[in-house]
Amino acid sequence: MASMNIPYLSQDDLIGLGLSTHQVVDSIERTIRGSVEGRVWAAPKAVITPPGDARYMMAALAAMDGPSLLAVKTVVLNPHNTELGLPQINGLVTMLDSVSGLPVAVLDGNWVTEVRTAGLSALAAKHMANPNATTIGFVGCGAQARSHLDAFAALFDLEHMVYFGRGPANQERLAQQAQALGLRTTACASGQEVLQSCDLLVTTVTHTGGAAPFLDASGMKPGAFAAVVDLAAPWQRDSFAALDRVVIDDLQQEAALPNKLCNPAFIHGDLTGLVTGTTAGRTHPNDRAAFVFRGHALGDLALSALALQTYQALEAGRSVG
């Protein structure tokens, strides 16, 4: 085989593409519709959690034939990385041609995880949240909180952010980001105080291997929506019964995995149902709703394909210029 130059798109490269939340959400929606039409495929996540160890290792696989791309995202979450001055989550996305199997590109997995996760939440919020929401709350103030703030600010006319987190530096950085967007900010004394105070809630408490749940969904405001980004680790899972709507990312994936996100009896549908209209996001303005998710390989594929195509178009323009 002849030698090939495979592009590596770093975090800086990917940020430089300037992709908008609307582009990301539209790409995920198109990819989900492609899966319904039989042109896009995904496998359930593969997960390794070594016994007696805080690490969480994951691989996600999805492919499409228009364009011909296959994406495999591999990620390791290790809370002890903080002690080494590293992000807790690190990973890569490897892309192949889905017909020939030849390598196409490698992408920074941290950027893909942050942006696609916020994109999945934004897609769910588009269908499930009150469009007049003005107050956003965060329990957990790290990288995922920052990416979600940008995404939700693009969809809603936000005025106020309330927040609670464990790291002062992350809290300050998130507050400064919100203030730069023109939002008032209020630090809360507990996660439950945040939950009770906002129209839009995002929980991003990292996997710690055994911290006691401290969020009670029954305290959510009428009409509120929660994006549960953290495998529901900080939530009292039985309290999801108090909500009017609970949607997950993928019913098929959830059925294949042993550790359930919540009681299956509480679940009303998944992202595919929201996109195709077979699952109602809300039926009344006062409905309290939650999107509880692991992460969807179709989201990784959608964002990776969008980023790669945008990069290729920019490179083609430079070569012509």
Contacts in CASP RR format, 6 or more apart in sequence:
PFRMAT RR
TARGET T0000
AUTHOR 0000-0000-0000
METHOD contacts of the structure
MODEL  1
MASMNIPYLSQDDLIGLGLSTHQVVDSIERTIRGSVEGRVWAAPKAVITP
PGDARYMMAALAAMDGPSLLAVKTVVLNPHNTELGLPQINGLVTMLDSVS
GLPVAVLDGNWVTEVRTAGLSALAAKHMANPNATTIGFVGCGAQARSHLD
AFAALFDLEHMVYFGRGPANQERLAQQAQALGLRTTACASGQEVLQSCDL
LVTTVTHTGGAAPFLDASGMKPGAFAAVVDLAAPWQRDSFAALDRVVIDD
LQQEAALPNKLCNPAFIHGDLTGLVTGTTAGRTHPNDRAAFVFRGHALGD
LALSALALQTYQALEAGRSVG
4 102 0 8 1.000
4 103 0 8 1.000
6 103 0 8 1.000
6 104 0 8 1.000
6 105 0 8 1.000
6 106 0 8 1.000
7 105 0 8 1.000
7 106 0 8 1.000
7 311 0 8 1.000
8 105 0 8 1.000
8 106 0 8 1.000
8 107 0 8 1.000
9 105 0 8 1.000
9 106 0 8 1.000
9 107 0 8 1.000
9 108 0 8 1.000
9 307 0 8 1.000
9 308 0 8 1.000
9 311 0 8 1.000
10 108 0 8 1.000
11 108 0 8 1.000
11 110 0 8 1.000
11 111 0 8 1.000
13 108 0 8 1.000
13 311 0 8 1.000
14 107 0 8 1.000
14 108 0 8 1.000
14 111 0 8 1.000
14 112 0 8 1.000
14 115 0 8 1.000
14 307 0 8 1.000
15 111 0 8 1.000
17 307 0 8 1.000
17 310 0 8 1.000
17 311 0 8 1.000
17 314 0 8 1.000
19 115 0 8 1.000
19 306 0 8 1.000
19 307 0 8 1.000
19 310 0 8 1.000
20 154 0 8 1.000
21 118 0 8 1.000
21 119 0 8 1.000
21 122 0 8 1.000
21 150 0 8 1.000
21 151 0 8 1.000
21 154 0 8 1.000
21 155 0 8 1.000
22 154 0 8 1.000
23 306 0 8 1.000
24 115 0 8 1.000
24 116 0 8 1.000
24 118 0 8 1.000
24 119 0 8 1.000
24 122 0 8 1.000
24 151 0 8 1.000
24 302 0 8 1.000
24 303 0 8 1.000
24 306 0 8 1.000
25 119 0 8 1.000
25 122 0 8 1.000
25 123 0 8 1.000
25 126 0 8 1.000
27 302 0 8 1.000
27 303 0 8 1.000
27 305 0 8 1.000
27 306 0 8 1.000
28 116 0 8 1.000
28 119 0 8 1.000
28 120 0 8 1.000
28 123 0 8 1.000
28 298 0 8 1.000
28 299 0 8 1.000
28 302 0 8 1.000
28 303 0 8 1.000
29 123 0 8 1.000
29 275 0 8 1.000
30 302 0 8 1.000
31 40 0 8 1.000
31 64 0 8 1.000
31 298 0 8 1.000
31 299 0 8 1.000
31 301 0 8 1.000
31 302 0 8 1.000
31 305 0 8 1.000
32 40 0 8 1.000
32 271 0 8 1.000
32 272 0 8 1.000
32 275 0 8 1.000
32 276 0 8 1.000
32 298 0 8 1.000
32 302 0 8 1.000
33 275 0 8 1.000
33 276 0 8 1.000
34 40 0 8 1.000
34 64 0 8 1.000
35 41 0 8 1.000
35 42 0 8 1.000
35 272 0 8 1.000
35 298 0 8 1.000
36 272 0 8 1.000
36 276 0 8 1.000
39 64 0 8 1.000
39 65 0 8 1.000
39 66 0 8 1.000
40 62 0 8 1.000
40 63 0 8 1.000
40 64 0 8 1.000
40 65 0 8 1.000
40 298 0 8 1.000
40 301 0 8 1.000
41 62 0 8 1.000
41 63 0 8 1.000
41 64 0 8 1.000
42 60 0 8 1.000
42 61 0 8 1.000
42 62 0 8 1.000
42 63 0 8 1.000
42 250 0 8 1.000
42 253 0 8 1.000
42 296 0 8 1.000
42 297 0 8 1.000
42 298 0 8 1.000
42 301 0 8 1.000
43 60 0 8 1.000
43 61 0 8 1.000
43 62 0 8 1.000
43 297 0 8 1.000
44 250 0 8 1.000
44 252 0 8 1.000
44 253 0 8 1.000
44 256 0 8 1.000
44 257 0 8 1.000
45 58 0 8 1.000
45 59 0 8 1.000
45 60 0 8 1.000
45 253 0 8 1.000
45 257 0 8 1.000
45 294 0 8 1.000
45 295 0 8 1.000
45 297 0 8 1.000
46 58 0 8 1.000
46 59 0 8 1.000
46 60 0 8 1.000
47 56 0 8 1.000
47 57 0 8 1.000
47 58 0 8 1.000
47 257 0 8 1.000
48 55 0 8 1.000
48 56 0 8 1.000
48 57 0 8 1.000
48 58 0 8 1.000
49 55 0 8 1.000
49 56 0 8 1.000
49 57 0 8 1.000
50 57 0 8 1.000
54 78 0 8 1.000
54 79 0 8 1.000
54 80 0 8 1.000
54 207 0 8 1.000
54 208 0 8 1.000
54 209 0 8 1.000
55 76 0 8 1.000
55 77 0 8 1.000
55 78 0 8 1.000
56 76 0 8 1.000
56 77 0 8 1.000
56 78 0 8 1.000
56 207 0 8 1.000
57 74 0 8 1.000
57 75 0 8 1.000
57 76 0 8 1.000
57 77 0 8 1.000
58 73 0 8 1.000
58 74 0 8 1.000
58 75 0 8 1.000
58 76 0 8 1.000
58 77 0 8 1.000
59 72 0 8 1.000
59 73 0 8 1.000
59 74 0 8 1.000
59 75 0 8 1.000
60 72 0 8 1.000
60 73 0 8 1.000
60 295 0 8 1.000
60 296 0 8 1.000
60 297 0 8 1.000
60 300 0 8 1.000
61 70 0 8 1.000
61 71 0 8 1.000
61 72 0 8 1.000
61 297 0 8 1.000
62 70 0 8 1.000
62 71 0 8 1.000
62 297 0 8 1.000
62 298 0 8 1.000
62 299 0 8 1.000
62 300 0 8 1.000
62 301 0 8 1.000
63 69 0 8 1.000
63 70 0 8 1.000
63 71 0 8 1.000
63 98 0 8 1.000
63 301 0 8 1.000
64 70 0 8 1.000
64 98 0 8 1.000
64 301 0 8 1.000
64 305 0 8 1.000
65 98 0 8 1.000
65 99 0 8 1.000
67 305 0 8 1.000
67 309 0 8 1.000
68 97 0 8 1.000
68 98 0 8 1.000
68 99 0 8 1.000
68 100 0 8 1.000
69 95 0 8 1.000
69 96 0 8 1.000
69 97 0 8 1.000
69 98 0 8 1.000
69 104 0 8 1.000
69 301 0 8 1.000
69 304 0 8 1.000
69 305 0 8 1.000
69 308 0 8 1.000
70 95 0 8 1.000
70 96 0 8 1.000
70 97 0 8 1.000
70 98 0 8 1.000
70 101 0 8 1.000
70 301 0 8 1.000
71 93 0 8 1.000
71 94 0 8 1.000
71 95 0 8 1.000
71 297 0 8 1.000
71 300 0 8 1.000
71 301 0 8 1.000
71 304 0 8 1.000
71 305 0 8 1.000
72 93 0 8 1.000
72 94 0 8 1.000
72 95 0 8 1.000
72 96 0 8 1.000
73 91 0 8 1.000
73 92 0 8 1.000
73 93 0 8 1.000
73 109 0 8 1.000
73 112 0 8 1.000
73 113 0 8 1.000
73 297 0 8 1.000
73 300 0 8 1.000
73 304 0 8 1.000
74 91 0 8 1.000
74 92 0 8 1.000
74 94 0 8 1.000
75 89 0 8 1.000
75 90 0 8 1.000
75 91 0 8 1.000
75 109 0 8 1.000
75 113 0 8 1.000
76 89 0 8 1.000
76 90 0 8 1.000
76 91 0 8 1.000
77 88 0 8 1.000
77 89 0 8 1.000
77 206 0 8 1.000
77 207 0 8 1.000
78 88 0 8 1.000
79 88 0 8 1.000
79 206 0 8 1.000
79 207 0 8 1.000
79 208 0 8 1.000
81 87 0 8 1.000
81 88 0 8 1.000
81 90 0 8 1.000
82 88 0 8 1.000
87 110 0 8 1.000
87 143 0 8 1.000
88 206 0 8 1.000
89 110 0 8 1.000
89 113 0 8 1.000
89 206 0 8 1.000
90 109 0 8 1.000
90 110 0 8 1.000
91 108 0 8 1.000
91 109 0 8 1.000
91 110 0 8 1.000
91 113 0 8 1.000
92 106 0 8 1.000
92 107 0 8 1.000
92 108 0 8 1.000
92 109 0 8 1.000
93 106 0 8 1.000
93 107 0 8 1.000
93 108 0 8 1.000
93 109 0 8 1.000
93 112 0 8 1.000
93 300 0 8 1.000
93 304 0 8 1.000
94 103 0 8 1.000
94 106 0 8 1.000
95 103 0 8 1.000
95 104 0 8 1.000
95 105 0 8 1.000
95 106 0 8 1.000
95 107 0 8 1.000
95 304 0 8 1.000
95 308 0 8 1.000
96 102 0 8 1.000
96 103 0 8 1.000
96 104 0 8 1.000
97 103 0 8 1.000
97 104 0 8 1.000
104 308 0 8 1.000
105 308 0 8 1.000
105 311 0 8 1.000
107 304 0 8 1.000
107 307 0 8 1.000
107 308 0 8 1.000
110 143 0 8 1.000
112 300 0 8 1.000
112 303 0 8 1.000
112 304 0 8 1.000
112 307 0 8 1.000
113 300 0 8 1.000
114 143 0 8 1.000
114 144 0 8 1.000
114 146 0 8 1.000
114 147 0 8 1.000
115 147 0 8 1.000
115 303 0 8 1.000
116 295 0 8 1.000
116 299 0 8 1.000
116 300 0 8 1.000
116 302 0 8 1.000
116 303 0 8 1.000
117 144 0 8 1.000
117 147 0 8 1.000
117 148 0 8 1.000
117 229 0 8 1.000
117 295 0 8 1.000
118 144 0 8 1.000
118 147 0 8 1.000
118 148 0 8 1.000
118 150 0 8 1.000
118 151 0 8 1.000
119 151 0 8 1.000
119 299 0 8 1.000
119 303 0 8 1.000
120 249 0 8 1.000
120 271 0 8 1.000
120 291 0 8 1.000
120 293 0 8 1.000
120 295 0 8 1.000
120 296 0 8 1.000
120 299 0 8 1.000
121 148 0 8 1.000
121 151 0 8 1.000
121 152 0 8 1.000
121 202 0 8 1.000
121 227 0 8 1.000
121 229 0 8 1.000
121 291 0 8 1.000
121 293 0 8 1.000
122 148 0 8 1.000
122 151 0 8 1.000
122 152 0 8 1.000
122 154 0 8 1.000
122 155 0 8 1.000
123 271 0 8 1.000
123 274 0 8 1.000
123 275 0 8 1.000
124 227 0 8 1.000
124 247 0 8 1.000
124 271 0 8 1.000
124 274 0 8 1.000
124 291 0 8 1.000
124 293 0 8 1.000
125 152 0 8 1.000
125 155 0 8 1.000
125 156 0 8 1.000
125 200 0 8 1.000
125 225 0 8 1.000
125 227 0 8 1.000
125 291 0 8 1.000
126 155 0 8 1.000
127 274 0 8 1.000
127 275 0 8 1.000
127 281 0 8 1.000
128 225 0 8 1.000
128 245 0 8 1.000
128 247 0 8 1.000
128 274 0 8 1.000
128 281 0 8 1.000
128 282 0 8 1.000
128 289 0 8 1.000
128 291 0 8 1.000
129 156 0 8 1.000
129 199 0 8 1.000
129 200 0 8 1.000
129 225 0 8 1.000
129 282 0 8 1.000
129 289 0 8 1.000
130 199 0 8 1.000
130 223 0 8 1.000
130 224 0 8 1.000
130 225 0 8 1.000
130 282 0 8 1.000
130 285 0 8 1.000
131 156 0 8 1.000
132 199 0 8 1.000
133 156 0 8 1.000
133 158 0 8 1.000
133 199 0 8 1.000
133 200 0 8 1.000
133 225 0 8 1.000
134 156 0 8 1.000
134 157 0 8 1.000
134 158 0 8 1.000
134 159 0 8 1.000
134 160 0 8 1.000
134 199 0 8 1.000
135 158 0 8 1.000
135 159 0 8 1.000
135 160 0 8 1.000
135 161 0 8 1.000
135 162 0 8 1.000
135 197 0 8 1.000
135 198 0 8 1.000
135 199 0 8 1.000
135 200 0 8 1.000
136 149 0 8 1.000
136 152 0 8 1.000
136 156 0 8 1.000
136 158 0 8 1.000
136 160 0 8 1.000
136 161 0 8 1.000
136 162 0 8 1.000
136 183 0 8 1.000
136 198 0 8 1.000
136 199 0 8 1.000
136 200 0 8 1.000
136 201 0 8 1.000
136 202 0 8 1.000
137 161 0 8 1.000
137 162 0 8 1.000
137 163 0 8 1.000
137 194 0 8 1.000
137 197 0 8 1.000
137 198 0 8 1.000
137 200 0 8 1.000
137 201 0 8 1.000
137 202 0 8 1.000
138 145 0 8 1.000
138 148 0 8 1.000
138 149 0 8 1.000
138 161 0 8 1.000
138 162 0 8 1.000
138 163 0 8 1.000
138 164 0 8 1.000
138 165 0 8 1.000
138 174 0 8 1.000
138 194 0 8 1.000
138 201 0 8 1.000
138 202 0 8 1.000
138 203 0 8 1.000
138 204 0 8 1.000
139 163 0 8 1.000
139 164 0 8 1.000
139 165 0 8 1.000
139 191 0 8 1.000
139 194 0 8 1.000
139 195 0 8 1.000
139 201 0 8 1.000
139 202 0 8 1.000
139 203 0 8 1.000
139 204 0 8 1.000
139 205 0 8 1.000
139 215 0 8 1.000
139 234 0 8 1.000
140 163 0 8 1.000
140 164 0 8 1.000
140 165 0 8 1.000
140 166 0 8 1.000
140 170 0 8 1.000
140 203 0 8 1.000
140 204 0 8 1.000
140 205 0 8 1.000
141 163 0 8 1.000
141 164 0 8 1.000
141 165 0 8 1.000
141 167 0 8 1.000
141 170 0 8 1.000
141 171 0 8 1.000
141 173 0 8 1.000
141 174 0 8 1.000
141 204 0 8 1.000
142 170 0 8 1.000
142 173 0 8 1.000
142 174 0 8 1.000
142 204 0 8 1.000
144 202 0 8 1.000
144 204 0 8 1.000
144 229 0 8 1.000
145 163 0 8 1.000
145 170 0 8 1.000
145 174 0 8 1.000
145 202 0 8 1.000
145 204 0 8 1.000
146 173 0 8 1.000
146 174 0 8 1.000
146 177 0 8 1.000
148 202 0 8 1.000
148 204 0 8 1.000
148 227 0 8 1.000
148 229 0 8 1.000
149 161 0 8 1.000
149 174 0 8 1.000
149 177 0 8 1.000
149 178 0 8 1.000
149 181 0 8 1.000
150 177 0 8 1.000
152 158 0 8 1.000
152 200 0 8 1.000
152 202 0 8 1.000
153 181 0 8 1.000
153 183 0 8 1.000
156 200 0 8 1.000
158 181 0 8 1.000
158 183 0 8 1.000
158 200 0 8 1.000
159 183 0 8 1.000
159 184 0 8 1.000
160 183 0 8 1.000
160 184 0 8 1.000
160 185 0 8 1.000
160 186 0 8 1.000
161 174 0 8 1.000
161 175 0 8 1.000
161 178 0 8 1.000
161 183 0 8 1.000
161 184 0 8 1.000
161 185 0 8 1.000
161 186 0 8 1.000
162 185 0 8 1.000
162 186 0 8 1.000
162 187 0 8 1.000
162 188 0 8 1.000
162 193 0 8 1.000
162 194 0 8 1.000
162 197 0 8 1.000
162 198 0 8 1.000
163 171 0 8 1.000
163 174 0 8 1.000
163 175 0 8 1.000
163 185 0 8 1.000
163 186 0 8 1.000
163 187 0 8 1.000
163 188 0 8 1.000
163 194 0 8 1.000
164 187 0 8 1.000
164 188 0 8 1.000
164 189 0 8 1.000
164 190 0 8 1.000
164 191 0 8 1.000
164 193 0 8 1.000
164 194 0 8 1.000
165 171 0 8 1.000
165 191 0 8 1.000
171 187 0 8 1.000
175 185 0 8 1.000
175 187 0 8 1.000
178 185 0 8 1.000
179 185 0 8 1.000
186 197 0 8 1.000
188 194 0 8 1.000
188 197 0 8 1.000
190 214 0 8 1.000
191 214 0 8 1.000
191 215 0 8 1.000
191 234 0 8 1.000
192 214 0 8 1.000
192 215 0 8 1.000
192 216 0 8 1.000
192 219 0 8 1.000
194 201 0 8 1.000
195 201 0 8 1.000
195 215 0 8 1.000
195 216 0 8 1.000
195 217 0 8 1.000
195 219 0 8 1.000
195 220 0 8 1.000
195 226 0 8 1.000
196 219 0 8 1.000
196 220 0 8 1.000
196 221 0 8 1.000
197 221 0 8 1.000
198 221 0 8 1.000
198 224 0 8 1.000
199 221 0 8 1.000
199 223 0 8 1.000
199 224 0 8 1.000
199 225 0 8 1.000
200 224 0 8 1.000
200 225 0 8 1.000
200 226 0 8 1.000
200 227 0 8 1.000
201 220 0 8 1.000
201 224 0 8 1.000
201 225 0 8 1.000
201 226 0 8 1.000
201 227 0 8 1.000
202 226 0 8 1.000
202 227 0 8 1.000
202 229 0 8 1.000
203 215 0 8 1.000
203 226 0 8 1.000
203 227 0 8 1.000
203 228 0 8 1.000
203 229 0 8 1.000
203 230 0 8 1.000
203 234 0 8 1.000
203 235 0 8 1.000
204 229 0 8 1.000
204 230 0 8 1.000
205 211 0 8 1.000
205 230 0 8 1.000
205 233 0 8 1.000
205 234 0 8 1.000
206 230 0 8 1.000
207 230 0 8 1.000
207 231 0 8 1.000
207 233 0 8 1.000
208 233 0 8 1.000
209 233 0 8 1.000
210 233 0 8 1.000
211 233 0 8 1.000
211 234 0 8 1.000
213 233 0 8 1.000
213 234 0 8 1.000
213 235 0 8 1.000
213 236 0 8 1.000
213 237 0 8 1.000
214 234 0 8 1.000
214 236 0 8 1.000
215 234 0 8 1.000
215 235 0 8 1.000
215 236 0 8 1.000
215 239 0 8 1.000
216 236 0 8 1.000
216 239 0 8 1.000
217 226 0 8 1.000
217 235 0 8 1.000
217 236 0 8 1.000
217 239 0 8 1.000
217 240 0 8 1.000
217 242 0 8 1.000
217 243 0 8 1.000
217 288 0 8 1.000
217 290 0 8 1.000
218 239 0 8 1.000
218 242 0 8 1.000
219 242 0 8 1.000
220 226 0 8 1.000
220 242 0 8 1.000
220 243 0 8 1.000
220 288 0 8 1.000
221 288 0 8 1.000
222 286 0 8 1.000
222 288 0 8 1.000
223 282 0 8 1.000
223 285 0 8 1.000
223 286 0 8 1.000
223 287 0 8 1.000
223 288 0 8 1.000
223 289 0 8 1.000
224 288 0 8 1.000
224 289 0 8 1.000
225 288 0 8 1.000
225 289 0 8 1.000
225 290 0 8 1.000
225 291 0 8 1.000
226 289 0 8 1.000
226 290 0 8 1.000
226 291 0 8 1.000
227 290 0 8 1.000
227 291 0 8 1.000
228 235 0 8 1.000
228 261 0 8 1.000
228 290 0 8 1.000
228 291 0 8 1.000
228 292 0 8 1.000
228 293 0 8 1.000
229 293 0 8 1.000
231 261 0 8 1.000
231 294 0 8 1.000
232 240 0 8 1.000
232 261 0 8 1.000
232 262 0 8 1.000
232 292 0 8 1.000
237 262 0 8 1.000
237 263 0 8 1.000
238 263 0 8 1.000
240 246 0 8 1.000
240 262 0 8 1.000
240 263 0 8 1.000
240 266 0 8 1.000
240 290 0 8 1.000
240 292 0 8 1.000
241 263 0 8 1.000
241 266 0 8 1.000
242 288 0 8 1.000
243 266 0 8 1.000
243 288 0 8 1.000
243 289 0 8 1.000
243 290 0 8 1.000
244 282 0 8 1.000
244 283 0 8 1.000
244 284 0 8 1.000
244 287 0 8 1.000
244 288 0 8 1.000
244 289 0 8 1.000
245 268 0 8 1.000
245 280 0 8 1.000
245 281 0 8 1.000
245 282 0 8 1.000
245 283 0 8 1.000
245 287 0 8 1.000
245 288 0 8 1.000
245 289 0 8 1.000
245 290 0 8 1.000
246 262 0 8 1.000
246 266 0 8 1.000
246 267 0 8 1.000
246 268 0 8 1.000
246 289 0 8 1.000
246 290 0 8 1.000
246 292 0 8 1.000
247 267 0 8 1.000
247 268 0 8 1.000
247 269 0 8 1.000
247 270 0 8 1.000
247 271 0 8 1.000
247 274 0 8 1.000
247 279 0 8 1.000
247 281 0 8 1.000
247 289 0 8 1.000
247 290 0 8 1.000
247 291 0 8 1.000
247 292 0 8 1.000
248 254 0 8 1.000
248 261 0 8 1.000
248 267 0 8 1.000
248 269 0 8 1.000
248 270 0 8 1.000
248 271 0 8 1.000
248 291 0 8 1.000
248 292 0 8 1.000
248 293 0 8 1.000
248 294 0 8 1.000
249 270 0 8 1.000
249 271 0 8 1.000
249 291 0 8 1.000
249 293 0 8 1.000
249 294 0 8 1.000
249 295 0 8 1.000
249 296 0 8 1.000
250 270 0 8 1.000
250 271 0 8 1.000
250 272 0 8 1.000
250 294 0 8 1.000
250 296 0 8 1.000
250 298 0 8 1.000
251 267 0 8 1.000
251 269 0 8 1.000
251 270 0 8 1.000
251 272 0 8 1.000
253 294 0 8 1.000
253 296 0 8 1.000
254 260 0 8 1.000
254 261 0 8 1.000
254 264 0 8 1.000
254 267 0 8 1.000
254 270 0 8 1.000
254 294 0 8 1.000
257 294 0 8 1.000
261 292 0 8 1.000
261 293 0 8 1.000
261 294 0 8 1.000
262 292 0 8 1.000
268 279 0 8 1.000
268 280 0 8 1.000
268 281 0 8 1.000
269 279 0 8 1.000
270 279 0 8 1.000
271 296 0 8 1.000
272 278 0 8 1.000
272 279 0 8 1.000
273 279 0 8 1.000
274 281 0 8 1.000
281 287 0 8 1.000
281 289 0 8 1.000
282 289 0 8 1.000
END
